Amino acid sequence: MRAHLSQLWQTRAPTDSHLHTYYFFAVLRFVLVLVPQNGYVHPDEFFQSVEVMTGDHFRLEHTRTWEFNNTMPLRSITLPFALLRVPWSFYEFIALYVRMWCGIELVNSYAFLVFPRLIYTCLSFSIDWCVYRICRLYGLRYEIRLLALGSSWVLLVFGTRTFSNTLELVMCSWLLCLVAECMLKTNTIVYKKEYLEEKYDKAASISERVKIWKLKNALPAHNLQYLFAMSSICVAGVFNRPTFLLFGAPMVFFWLLRGMGTRTVTFRDFNMRIGLFCLCALPTLLLFIFCDSLYYQHLTVGELHMLQLGIDNFVFTPWNFVKYNIDSTQTAMHGVHPCYVHLLVNIPMLFNVLGVAALAAFTHLLLRFFHAEYQLLPRFQSIVSLMSGAIFVPLFFLSLINHQEPRFLLPITFPLLLLHAPKLITGFSPAYPFQTEHPMLRWIYDRVLCSKASAPHLLRIWYIANVLLTVFFGFIHQAGVFPLAQHMAHVVATKPTATHVHLLTSHTYSLPLHLVNVPSSRLLHFNAQTHQRYRRQRDFYLYEYGGLELDTLLHKVKLIIGNCELRMSGSQRIRYKMYLAIPASLSGSLHEAFQRSNSSTYLNFELQSVFYPHLSTEAFPQMQGRHPCDVDAPHWAHDNLRGTCDVEQAPSLRFSYLTRQFSSFVHQFGLALYEIDVRRNLPLHSQTLDLAPKQPSST
């Protein structure tokens, strides 16, 4: 008995350990949202949903990207409205009473960043449930699969961000779970039905046949299981991102094809499933079209009341999306990539060792197929075929598009981890995978693929890679943008009256304007005390110059500050504050450009703050870069870029020099904010001549 309990403990301990580690990562997923993650993965994280929804709801200054234009909108507003505008209403109601009773302001930049992420994080846990559900249905080990999912940086970073790709991942997981459950139920019922039919034909007595006939009629229906739920998910997925067609098509195909090839399921059932699937999709389709048409003002309440409706009154955003992206010249504007980037770069980056294992396993299946080893291939209507189709069918079609980003592959996370997560503890191949014995193949198996060679290292590599990528994209990459927005929100809130704030940014991602928390100057506001409506004057201006050359950037600075000086000397006497945000790695180059220009005599650049950490791929830190001298570039002396300044020792291999160079490198991981003003010790007419933008002479 004691030996039996000891053996039981030894077999259960790894499973319990994996499950406890998963719980740790599940809690960590919430903690990383609340910290919060300042890392800025891609502008679409904000500008495809949160920027517009939050700006509309709180009547803030915000940027409406070209995808939300009323003429030809590409983005459906229905899902963002349901996921953000509706929860914001409840949040605003709670914040009102907290402000009245406790004097605490909950509507701030932190809430604008964290609250939408909490909603998407809660949705991401439905992916975990789908993994657990399928594993329980098919008798698979769910502990290691949940561990791989929870510890993946895809869930820790992308799963907590407000990307449309995150919603696509969630809905693909729902659809896969429903299809897998339907396939299992159909296979079970069809098997039982055919078994009972055989027993019925062989029955010797009428009473036995009646009993079998009753058992057969008692079998539950399976043809149309989850029909409405699946069709609604497909419509919502297509309106969220039309690329959902590529991910959902193989799943729906497996749902339509389940049970085919048996006596009880025929092409009549196949055609009936297609027809009813399309009919059940109509209500959700009409709802999305109706909501989008109202939001984009193609359809008005007056036209509905008068029943003056035409085809131009309705908006079908997925079609506009397809029309835009089907033109390769349009997608090339966002970046052109070779067709192999998804296969050789994005999959290994997203899934590291499991991505490599998935590609190797699929290659092995293709080799077996081309060698006509059909008996070694998985059955077509099996869970392995379903998951493989959900991975590689969309991967093939997405590779044909010339613009490829890693986030486009997020929906394949669920099937890939479900199939290959056990390799983290079993190794690449527990058994010899090749049909023929060859010394080279045997060497590859013994040194790389077998459990003894690969199992001890795969889980360790998985952890290290995911931790590094989580830290990089969650806390370093463009991570100074949100602290910059918070700082500017404080500047705008505390500035004197009749003062305009101008912010210029360069070599950074676009600043989400709603995070600055500035009331909109385009909309009417309501004063609850006087019960009057009013319009605010615009007092915050944002200028984003991307990767503009620094000399050209300084020319822009002079033009803007010249215009501000003219306004200040005019009748309105509008004062101003001007700021420039630029990666700290460009501080030395900015000072050199500043010295080359003719503005150093009348302009003053004063460092206000540096937001750490921040890494911009447009301005990588340099190993031989200048020491920041307290991160204030104007302190630099001319030294032919030898990596020294006026307070630093001459270059040598001394420890002090090496530590200073290391300090120089580290300090470049920041976003520097400079305040720009005019030196007031010059005569007024001299300032005007230098700062005012020159008008072209008439001929």
N, C-alpha and C positions, 0 to 999 in steps of 0.2 A: 504493500500500500504506500509506504513511504517513497519507494523508488518510482512508483507510478506518479505520485504528486510532484516529485522532483522533475521527472520527464515532462509533465504537463506544464510546469512553471518555465522550463527551458524553452519549450515550443511557443509559449504565449508571450514571453518577455519581449522579443523584438517587435511583435505586433503592438503591444501596449506602448512601447517606447515610440514607435512611429506615430501612434494616435496622439500621444501626449505632445510630441513635437508639433504635430499639426495644430493642436489647440493653441500652442504658443504662437505660431504664425498667424492663426486666425485673429488672436487678440492684437498681434503686431500690426495687422492690416488696418485695424481701427486706430491704433495709436499713431501710426504714420500719417493718418489723415488729420488727426487733431494736433499734431506737433506744431505746424503742418509741414508737408513737403514743399519747400520753396522751389525745387527744381521745376523747370519749364521745358517740357518735352517737345511740344510743337504748338504753334499759334492756334491751330484748329481746336486745341483743348478748350479755348475760351471763345473763339470767334465763330464757331459753328453752332453755339447754343447759349452759353452762359452770358456772354457779353450782351447779346440782344435781349434775352429774357429778363435778366436782372435790371438792365437799363430801362426796359419798358415798364417793368413793375414798379420800381422805385423812382421812376422819372429822373434818371441820371443821365449825364453826358455819356454817350457810348458810341462805339463805332459799328455801323451797319455795313458789313462787307457786301461785295457785289453779288454774293449768292442769295441775299435777301432783298434784292431789288423788286419792286412791284411789277415791273414790265415782264420780266422772265425769271421768276424765282426758281432757284435750284434746290432749296432746302425746305422740306416740309416742317411746318411749325407745330403740328399736332402733338407729337411725342414730347418735344421740349416744353411745350405749354403744360402738358399733363404732369411732367416730372419736375418742373421747376416753378412755373408761375403759380400753380395750385399750392404746392408746399410753401412757397414764399408768402402766400396770403395767410396761412396759419402761423408761420413764423412771425410775420409783421404784427399779427393780432396779439401774440404772446409778448413780443418785444414792447408793445404799447403799454401793457400793464406792468411789465418789469420796470419800465422807465418811470411810470407813475408811482409805484409803490417803493421801489428800491433805488431809484435814481441811477440805474445802470443802463447804458446805451448798448443794445445788442445789435443794432443795425450799423455795422462798420465794415472796414475792409477785410478783417479777419473772417467775419461771417460770410461775406460775399465769396470768399475763397473756399471755406471749409464746408459750409452747409450743402451746396450742390454736390461736393465730393462725398459727403456722408450718404446722400441718396443713392449715388451710383455704387458706393461700397456695399450698401445693403443689398442692392440688386446683384452684385457680384457673388454674394453668398448663395444665391440660387444655383450658381454653377456647381458649387460644392455639393448641394443637395442632389443635383442631377447625376453627378459622379457616384454618389452614395446609392442613389436609387437604381442605377443601371447595374452597379456591382452586386447589389442584393438580389436583383432579378435574375442575373446570369451566374450567380455563384462565384463572383470574382473577389479578389482581395482588395477591399476598399481602403485599407489603412495606408499602404504605400502610395496609392493613387491620390488620396487626399493630401498626403504629405508633399508629394511632388507638386500638386496644384497650389497648395497654400504657400509653399516656399518659393514658388516661381516669381521672378521679378515682373513677369507679365501681369500677374494678379496684384502684386504689391504696388506696382506703379500704374500700369495702364488700367487695371481693374478698379482703381480708386479715382481715376481722372474722368472728366466729362467729355470724352471723345464719343463721336457717333460710332466709332469702331468698337468701343466698349459695349454699347447697346447691341451692336451686331453680334458680338461674342456671346452676350447673355441670351439673345433670342435664338441663335444657332444652337446653343446648349439646350434650351427648352425643346426645340424642334427635334434634336437628336434623341433626347430622352423619350419623347412621345413616340417617335418612330421605332426606337428600339423596343419599347414596351408593346407596341402594336404588333411588331414582328414576332415577338415571343408568344404573345397571346394567340395570334393567328396560327403559328406553327403548332402550338399545343392543341388548339381546338380542331384544326384540320386533321392532325394525327389521331385524335380521339374519335372524330367523326368517321374517318376512313376505317379505323379499327372496329367501330360499332357496326359499320355497314358490312364489313367482312363477317362479323359474328352474326349479323342478321341473315345474310345469305346462307350461312351454314347451320342456322338454327333448325332443330328437328321438330319443334312444336310451335303451335300458334301462340300459346301463352308466353313462351320465351321470346318470340318475335315482338309481341306487344310490349314486353318489358324493355327490350333493346330499343324499340321505337320510341318509347317514353324517355329513355336515357338520352337518345340522340336529340330529341326535341328540347330537352332540358339544357343542352349546351348553350352558353351565352353567345350573343351576336358579336361578330368581330370585324365585319366588313367596313363599317363606318365609324370605328372607334376614334374618338378625339378629332372628328372631322372638322367641327366648327373651330375648335381651339387651334388646330394646325393651320387652317386657312387664314384665320385672323392673325396669327403670328407671322405668316408669310407676307401678308399685305403690310403689316406694320414694319416688318424688316425691310421690305422694298422701299417704303416711303422714308425710312430712316436712312438707308443707303441702298441705292439700286444694285450695288454689287452683291447684295443678299441673294439675288437671283442665282449667282454662281455657286454660292454656298448652299442654298436651300434646294436647288434643283436635284442633286443626287440624293438628298434625304427624302424628298417627296417621291422621287422615282422608286426608291426602295419601299416606301409606304404603298405605292400603287401596285408594285410587283409582288408583294408578299403573298405567299400561298400559291403563286402561279406554278404550273407544272404538275399540279395534283388534280384528282378527279372532281373535287368539290369547288375549286376556284378556276374560272374560265375567263376568256376575254370579255365576256359580258360583264363580269364583276369589275374587270379592269376599266372598261369604258364607263361603267356606272360610277366608279370612284372618281374618275376625272370630271365627269359632268357635275356631280354633287359637290366636289371640291371647289369648282369654279362658282357654283351658285352660293355656297356658304361664304365665299370670299367677298361677295357683293356688298353686304351691309357694312363691313369694315372699310371697304374701298370707297363707298359713297360717303362714309363719315369723314375719312381723311380728306377727300376732295372738297367736301363742304366746308370743313374747318379751315383748310388752307385758302380757299376762295374768299371766305369772309375776312381772314387776317390780311391778305394781300389786296383787299378792297376791289377785287374783281366782281364780287357779289356783295350787295348791300341789303339792309333790312327793307328799305323802300322798294327795291326791285322784287324782293321776295313777296312783299305785301301786295304789290300790283301784278305779280306773276309775269313780269317782263324779263324773261330769261332767254338766254341764247348760249351757244357753245363758248362764246368769249367770256361768259360770266364764271367759268370754272377753270381752275388751275390744276394741272396734273404735273406736280414737281418731278416725279421720277423720269418722265419723258424729257423734260427740260434738262435734267442731269445727264441723261444718255446722249441727247443731241450735242451737249457741250463736250462731253468726254470722248465721243466717238471720233472727233476730229483730233488727229494726232498732233497737229500744230498747236491746238489749245492745251493739251496735256503737257506738251513740251515746254510751255511757259513755266510750268511748276518744276521742271527738272527732267532730264532725259537719262534713262538708265538702260544698260544692256539687259537682254532677256533672261540672263542667268543670275541676276542679283538676288531675286527671291530664293532661288535654289541654293546658291553657294554662299550667300552673305546673310540674308535676313533670317532664314530658318536657323542656322547655327547661332546667330546672335540672340534670337528669341529663346531658343530651347537648348542651346549648347549640346551636351552629350546626347540628350534624347532626340534632338533634331538630327544629329548625325546618325543615330541608331534608326530613326524612322526612314531616312533616305536610303540607308544600307538595306533595311528590310524590304523596302519597295523595289529596290534594284534587284534583290534576290528573287522576289516574286516575278518580276519581268523576265529574268533569265530562265526561270522554270517554265514560264508561259511560252517563251520562244523556243525552248528545247522540248516542247510538247509534254512536259511532265505535269499534266493536268490533275493527276490524282494527288499531287502534293500541294495543290493550291487550295485555299479555303473555299468552302461552299459559298455560292454566290449570295444566297439569302441568309448569310450568317452575320453575326455582330462584327467580325473582323472585316468582312467585305464592306459593310456599311461604314465603318470608321475609316477604312482606307479610301473609299470613294469620297467621303467628306473631307479628306485631307488633300488628295492629289488631283481631283477633278477641278476644284477652284484654283489650286496652285498652277495648273497648266494654263488656264485661261487668263489668270492674272499676270502670268509671265509674258503674255502676248502684248500687254499694255506697256508703253514706253516709260511711264512714270511709276516707280515702285518704291514704296516705303514699308518699313517693318510693320507698322500698325495695320496695314491692309491685311496682314495674315493672322490677326488676333483670333478670328473665329475658328481656326484649326487647332487652337490650344486644347480644347476639350477632347476631340477624338485622338489627337496625338498623345496626350498624356494618358488617356485611358488605355491605349494600346501598349505603350512602351514604358510607362512609369515603373513596372516591376523590374526592368533591366537595371535600375539603380541598385538593387540588392542581389539580383541573380547574375549580373554580367550581361554582356552582349548576346551570348549564345550558350546556354547550359549544355546543349548537345551539339555534336559535330554537324554543321549545317549543309555540307556539300555532299553531292551524290557520289562523286568519284574520290578515290584516295590519291593524293598527290603530295610529294614532299613540301612543296611551297604552300599548298593549301593547309596541310597539317601544321606547318610552322606558323602560319597566320592564326590558325585556331588556337594553338597552344600558347602563343606569346601575346595575342591581342584579344581574341573573342571569347575564350573559355571563361568560366566563372572564376576559376582560381586567379587568372591573370587580370581580369577587368573588374570583378565585383568589389574588391577592396577599395578601388579608387573612384568609381563612378559617382557615388553619393557625395564623396568629399569634393570632387570637381564641380558637381552640381551646386553644392552649397556655396563654394567660393565664387563661382561665376555669378550666381544670382545675387549674392551680397554685394559684390563689386558693382554690378549694373544697377542695383537698387540705390546704392549710395550715389553713384554718378548721376543717373537721370532723376533721382528723387531729391538730391540735396546739393548738387554741384552745377549741373548743366543749366546755364542761364538763370541761376538761382538768385541773382541780385535784383531781378525785375520786380518781384512782389515786395521786398523791403523798400525798393525805390517808390513803388506806388503808395505804400503806407506813409513814407516820409513826405511825399508830395501831398497826400491827403491832410497831413498835419500842417504843412506850409499853407495850403489853401484855407484851412479852417482858422488859422491864427494870423493871417495876413491883415494889414490895415485895410480900411475901406478905400474904394476907388483905386485899387491896385490890381494890376493884371499879373498873372504868373505864366511865364513861358518856359516850357521844357523841351529841350532838343535831345534826341537820342541818336546814337550811331553805333553800328556793329553789335546790335542786340536785337532780340526778338521784339515784336510789336508789344507795346504796353497796353494791357486791357484797361480801357479808360474807366470802366465802371468801378474798378478797385480804388480809384482816386476819390470816389464818393463826392462828385461835384454835381449839384442839381442841374438839370437840363435847362439850357437857354432857349430851346426850341418849343417847349411845351408850356402850357399854362399851369401854374401851381395854385393851390388853394390854401388860404390862411384861415386856420380853424378859429382864431380869435376874432378877426374882423369879418369873417365870412365873405372875403373878397378874393377874386382871382387876379393873379399878377404874373408877369413874365420877368425872369431874372436876366440881367445882362451877363453876357459871356465874360468870364474873368480867368479862364484857364485855357491855354493853347498848347497843343502838343504837335511837335514837328519830328517826324521819324525819317531818318535818312539812310537806313540800312547800312550797306558797306561803302558809303561815300568816301572818296579820298579826303584826307584831313585838310589839305589846302583848300579844296572846294567847300568842305564843311565850314571852315573859318570864314570863307566868303559869304556863306549863308548866314553865319552868326552876325557879320557886320551889316548885312542887309536888314535882318530882323531888328537888331538893336538900333539901327538908324531910324527905322520906322517908329520904334517905341519912343525914341528921343523926340521925334517930331510930334507925337501925340502928347508927350509930357509937356512940351513947350507950347501946345495949342491951348485952345479956350477951355477944354475939359480938364486939363491938368491931370491926366491919368498916369499915375506912377506905375512902375513895373519891377518885377523880379525875374531874372533870366537864369536858367540852369542848363547845364550840359551834362548828360550821363553817357559815359564811354567806358569800355573795359580798361581796368588799371594797367593791363599789358600795353596799352597804347599811350600811356601818360608821357613817356619820353618822346615818342613821335609827335604827340600833340604839342609839346613844348617847342620842339624843333620847328614844326610848322608855324607855331605862334611867333617864333623869332624871325622866321623867313618873311612873314607878312608884315605889312606896314601898320599893324594894329597894336603892337606892343607898347607904343607910347601913350595910347589913350584908353586901352582896354585892360582890365585887371581880371585874371582868372584866380579864384580862391577856392581851394578844396574844402568842401563842406563835410563830406562823409564818404566812406568806402564801405560797400556792402559785401561782406564775405559770407560764404564763398561764391564765386561766380566764374564760370568758364564759358566763353563764347567761341564757338568754332570758327567764327570770322576773324578772331584775333587771338591766336594761341599764345600762351606765355613762351618766352624765349629763355633758353638756358643761359645765354650770354646777354640777357637783357639788362637794362639799367636798374640799379637799386633805387627804390622809390624815395629814399630820404624822407622818411615819415609819409610816404605815399603822396608827396606833393611835387608834381613834375616841375614846376617853375624853379625849384631849388637846384636843378641840374646845371652843371657846368659843361662847357664844350670840351669833349675829351676824345673825339673821333670814335665814339661808340666802343670804347675799350672796356666797358662794364664798370667804370669807376665814376665817382663824383667827388666834389670838393672836400668831403669829409671822410673819404674812403682811402685805404692804403693802396699802394700801387699793386698791380697784378702780380701774384706769386702763388706758390703752392702752400703758403702758410695756412694754418687752420682758421685764423681769423678771416682771411680772404675767402676761403671756401664757405664758411658759415654765412658771410655776407652775401655771396653769390646765391646760396641756397635761400637766404631770406629774400633776396630780390626775386627769385623764381616764385616763392610762395606768395609774396605780396601781389604778384600779378594776377592771382586768382581772386579778383574782386571787381566790383563795378563802382567806378569813381564818379562822384557827383560834384561838379564845379559850379560855383555861382559866378556869373559874369556881370561886371558892372563897369561904368565909365569912370575914369580918373577925373575927379571934379576940380583938380588944380589947374586945368587948362582953361584958357579963355573960351567963352561960350561960342564965339564965332568960329574958333578953330575946331571945336568939337563938332559943330554943325557941318563944317566943310568936310570933315573926315568921315562922319558917321552917316550922313544922309545918302541914300542910294542915288546914284547918278542917273539923270534922265537923258535919253538919247537926243542928240541935237537935231533940229529940223533942217532940212536941206532945201 
